Amino acid sequence: DNELAYNSIRLLYCLLIMLEFVLLFFIIPTLTGSMIAGEREHQTLDLMLTTQLTPKTIVFGKLLAMMKTILMILISTLPILSLVNVFGSFSVFDMIASFGVMLVVSFFLGSIGLLFSAWIKRSVPATLCTYIVLLGLCILPLMLVRLTPELIGSSGGRPATFAYTLAMLMNPLLTVVCLLKMRFGAEASFISYLESTTH
């Protein structure tokens, strides 16, 4: 019974972390897609550029504003995650680690969203392009390793190529999965997870 209860709590913790990632995945492109493109649409970007603010300052200011919103969302989810600690299965360090990983993932997703918001002049196309690129980063590397294992050096026990390793490192979904795998001891490192996917 105790083992069954622990597995249920562990599953609940994994579901909460993955739901948090999905929430961020859908919120952040919507937030960032209109940050700079929206300034163009409202014809306020040229006015902003006439001030003493540099383009770098404007971009970092927009990114900081997005991160403050995401920080509020992450803080609001902490009480839900802390309920798992009542059963003694997870420590405060686990919550801090998941909080830190979600912050890094949010910064990465927001940076891509701001890139397209600055590059594309309309908010809706910028948001759509952000979603497409993020879905590609999450799905394409995993499809590549299954469809063309010989291209990444999986034959003969060779390690994955640098390009594939870099692609997997840029995969925000894999980052969250590795966090959960390290917590539960299934795979202790990112490299070991790469090796398991390439065999």
Backbone torsions as a table, in degrees:
resi	resn	phi	psi	omega
1	ASP	NA	-41.7	179.5
2	ASN	-64.5	-39.6	178.9
3	GLU	-66.0	-39.2	178.0
4	LEU	-65.1	-41.2	178.7
5	ALA	-64.9	-40.9	179.4
6	TYR	-64.1	-42.2	178.6
7	ASN	-63.8	-36.9	177.9
8	SER	-66.1	-41.0	178.4
9	ILE	-66.3	-40.7	179.4
10	ARG	-63.7	-41.9	177.4
11	LEU	-63.9	-40.2	177.9
12	LEU	-62.4	-42.0	178.9
13	TYR	-62.4	-45.3	178.9
14	CYS	-61.9	-42.3	179.7
15	LEU	-63.9	-40.5	179.6
16	LEU	-64.8	-42.2	179.3
17	ILE	-65.3	-43.0	-179.5
18	MET	-68.3	-37.3	175.7
19	LEU	-64.5	-36.9	176.8
20	GLU	-64.2	-40.9	177.6
21	PHE	-64.1	-44.1	179.3
22	VAL	-61.9	-40.4	178.0
23	LEU	-60.4	-47.2	178.6
24	LEU	-65.4	-37.4	-178.4
25	PHE	-61.0	-35.9	-178.1
26	PHE	-91.2	-25.9	-177.9
27	ILE	-80.9	-45.0	-170.7
28	ILE	-62.0	-46.9	177.5
29	PRO	-59.8	-33.7	177.4
30	THR	-67.2	-38.3	178.8
31	LEU	-68.8	-44.9	-172.8
32	THR	-84.8	-23.6	-175.7
33	GLY	-62.0	-27.0	-177.6
34	SER	-107.2	5.9	-174.2
35	MET	-68.5	-46.2	179.0
36	ILE	-102.3	-40.9	176.8
37	ALA	-62.3	-34.6	177.2
38	GLY	-66.1	-33.6	175.7
39	GLU	-64.6	-36.9	176.5
40	ARG	-66.8	-43.2	-177.9
41	GLU	-64.5	-34.8	178.8
42	HIS	-90.4	4.3	177.1
43	GLN	57.7	39.4	177.2
44	THR	-111.7	-6.9	-178.6
45	LEU	-67.4	-43.0	179.3
46	ASP	-62.6	-38.3	177.3
47	LEU	-65.0	-38.9	178.7
48	MET	-66.2	-36.2	-179.3
49	LEU	-72.8	-16.9	177.4
50	THR	-80.4	-10.5	177.4
51	THR	-80.1	-176.5	179.7
52	GLN	-80.4	0.5	178.2
53	LEU	-73.0	132.4	175.1
54	THR	-83.9	158.8	176.3
55	PRO	-55.7	-36.8	178.2
56	LYS	-63.5	-41.2	179.3
57	THR	-65.7	-38.3	179.4
58	ILE	-64.3	-45.2	-178.5
59	VAL	-64.8	-46.5	179.8
60	PHE	-66.5	-32.9	176.2
61	GLY	-65.4	-41.9	177.2
62	LYS	-64.9	-41.2	179.6
63	LEU	-66.2	-38.2	177.7
64	LEU	-66.0	-39.1	177.4
65	ALA	-63.3	-40.3	177.4
66	MET	-64.9	-42.8	-178.1
67	MET	-66.0	-31.8	176.6
68	LYS	-65.7	-39.0	176.6
69	THR	-65.8	-44.3	179.7
70	ILE	-64.8	-37.2	179.0
71	LEU	-61.5	-39.5	177.3
72	MET	-64.2	-39.0	178.5
73	ILE	-65.5	-44.4	-179.0
74	LEU	-65.6	-39.7	178.8
75	ILE	-65.3	-36.2	179.9
76	SER	-69.1	-20.9	178.1
77	THR	-87.8	-12.1	-178.4
78	LEU	-60.8	-40.9	177.6
79	PRO	-59.9	-34.7	178.9
80	ILE	-67.7	-43.7	178.3
81	LEU	-67.2	-31.8	-178.7
82	SER	-69.1	-19.5	176.8
83	LEU	-62.5	-28.8	179.0
84	VAL	-67.4	-29.9	-179.6
85	ASN	-68.0	-17.8	179.0
86	VAL	-60.4	-32.9	-178.3
87	PHE	-85.6	-1.4	176.1
88	GLY	75.3	15.2	-176.8
89	SER	-87.9	-23.4	-175.0
90	PHE	-132.6	148.9	-177.4
91	SER	-99.9	174.1	176.4
92	VAL	-65.0	-33.0	178.7
93	PHE	-60.5	-37.3	178.2
94	ASP	-62.4	-40.9	178.9
95	MET	-67.2	-40.4	179.3
96	ILE	-65.9	-40.8	179.4
97	ALA	-64.0	-45.6	179.0
98	SER	-65.5	-37.6	177.6
99	PHE	-63.5	-43.8	179.0
100	GLY	-65.2	-41.9	179.2
101	VAL	-64.3	-41.3	178.6
102	MET	-65.0	-34.0	176.4
103	LEU	-65.7	-43.9	179.4
104	VAL	-65.0	-44.2	178.4
105	VAL	-61.9	-41.1	178.8
106	SER	-63.2	-40.9	178.0
107	PHE	-63.0	-40.3	178.7
108	PHE	-65.3	-48.0	179.4
109	LEU	-63.3	-41.1	179.6
110	GLY	-66.2	-35.0	178.4
111	SER	-64.6	-40.8	177.6
112	ILE	-66.4	-41.5	177.9
113	GLY	-61.6	-40.9	178.2
114	LEU	-68.4	-33.3	177.0
115	LEU	-59.1	-48.4	-179.8
116	PHE	-73.1	-29.7	177.2
117	SER	-67.1	-33.9	177.2
118	ALA	-80.0	-28.2	-174.9
119	TRP	-84.1	-40.7	-176.4
120	ILE	-101.3	139.2	-171.0
121	LYS	-82.0	-14.4	-178.4
122	ARG	-114.9	146.8	-174.7
123	SER	-68.5	-45.8	-175.8
124	VAL	-64.7	-49.0	176.4
125	PRO	-61.7	-35.3	178.4
126	ALA	-64.3	-41.2	178.6
127	THR	-67.0	-42.2	178.7
128	LEU	-63.0	-43.4	178.5
129	CYS	-62.9	-36.8	177.5
130	THR	-63.3	-44.9	178.1
131	TYR	-61.6	-42.7	-178.3
132	ILE	-63.5	-45.0	-179.5
133	VAL	-65.9	-42.1	-179.8
134	LEU	-66.2	-40.4	175.5
135	LEU	-63.2	-39.4	177.0
136	GLY	-62.9	-40.7	178.7
137	LEU	-65.0	-31.5	-179.3
138	CYS	-81.7	-34.6	-169.6
139	ILE	-102.2	-44.1	-171.9
140	LEU	-59.8	-44.3	178.6
141	PRO	-60.7	-37.3	179.1
142	LEU	-69.6	-36.1	175.7
143	MET	-68.9	-36.5	-178.3
144	LEU	-62.8	-41.5	-177.3
145	VAL	-69.7	-26.7	179.1
146	ARG	-84.2	-36.4	-174.6
147	LEU	-85.7	-36.9	-176.4
148	THR	-131.1	67.8	-178.0
149	PRO	-65.6	-27.3	-178.9
150	GLU	-69.7	-23.5	-179.2
151	LEU	-74.1	-23.1	-178.3
152	ILE	-103.6	8.8	173.8
153	GLY	78.8	30.4	-179.4
154	SER	-83.3	-16.1	-178.8
155	SER	-75.0	142.1	178.0
156	GLY	72.4	16.2	177.3
157	GLY	76.2	12.3	179.2
158	ARG	-73.2	148.8	179.2
159	PRO	-71.1	164.7	-179.8
160	ALA	-65.5	149.7	179.9
161	THR	-69.1	164.2	-178.4
162	PHE	-62.7	-41.3	-178.4
163	ALA	-62.1	-42.0	179.7
164	TYR	-68.7	-41.5	178.4
165	THR	-61.1	-41.7	178.1
166	LEU	-63.8	-41.4	178.5
167	ALA	-62.2	-40.0	179.2
168	MET	-71.0	-33.2	177.1
169	LEU	-66.7	-28.3	178.6
170	MET	-85.9	3.2	-179.4
171	ASN	-85.8	106.9	-177.8
172	PRO	-65.9	-31.2	178.9
173	LEU	-65.6	-42.7	179.8
174	LEU	-64.8	-32.3	177.0
175	THR	-60.5	-44.1	179.3
176	VAL	-69.4	-39.9	178.7
177	VAL	-62.3	-42.3	178.4
178	CYS	-63.7	-36.3	176.0
179	LEU	-59.0	-45.7	-179.8
180	LEU	-69.0	-37.4	-179.4
181	LYS	-68.5	-37.7	178.0
182	MET	-67.4	-35.3	-179.5
183	ARG	-66.3	-38.3	-175.4
184	PHE	-97.1	1.7	171.8
185	GLY	75.4	11.9	179.6
186	ALA	-69.4	-45.0	176.0
187	GLU	-137.9	124.7	-171.0
188	ALA	-83.8	-13.2	-175.7
189	SER	-147.5	163.2	178.3
190	PHE	-66.3	-39.3	-178.8
191	ILE	-64.2	-40.0	178.9
192	SER	-66.5	-32.9	176.1
193	TYR	-68.7	-38.4	176.0
194	LEU	-61.0	-44.1	-179.4
195	GLU	-64.2	-35.8	179.4
196	SER	-69.5	-29.9	179.8
197	THR	-81.3	-18.4	-176.8
198	THR	-98.1	4.8	178.9
199	HIS	-113.6	NA	NA
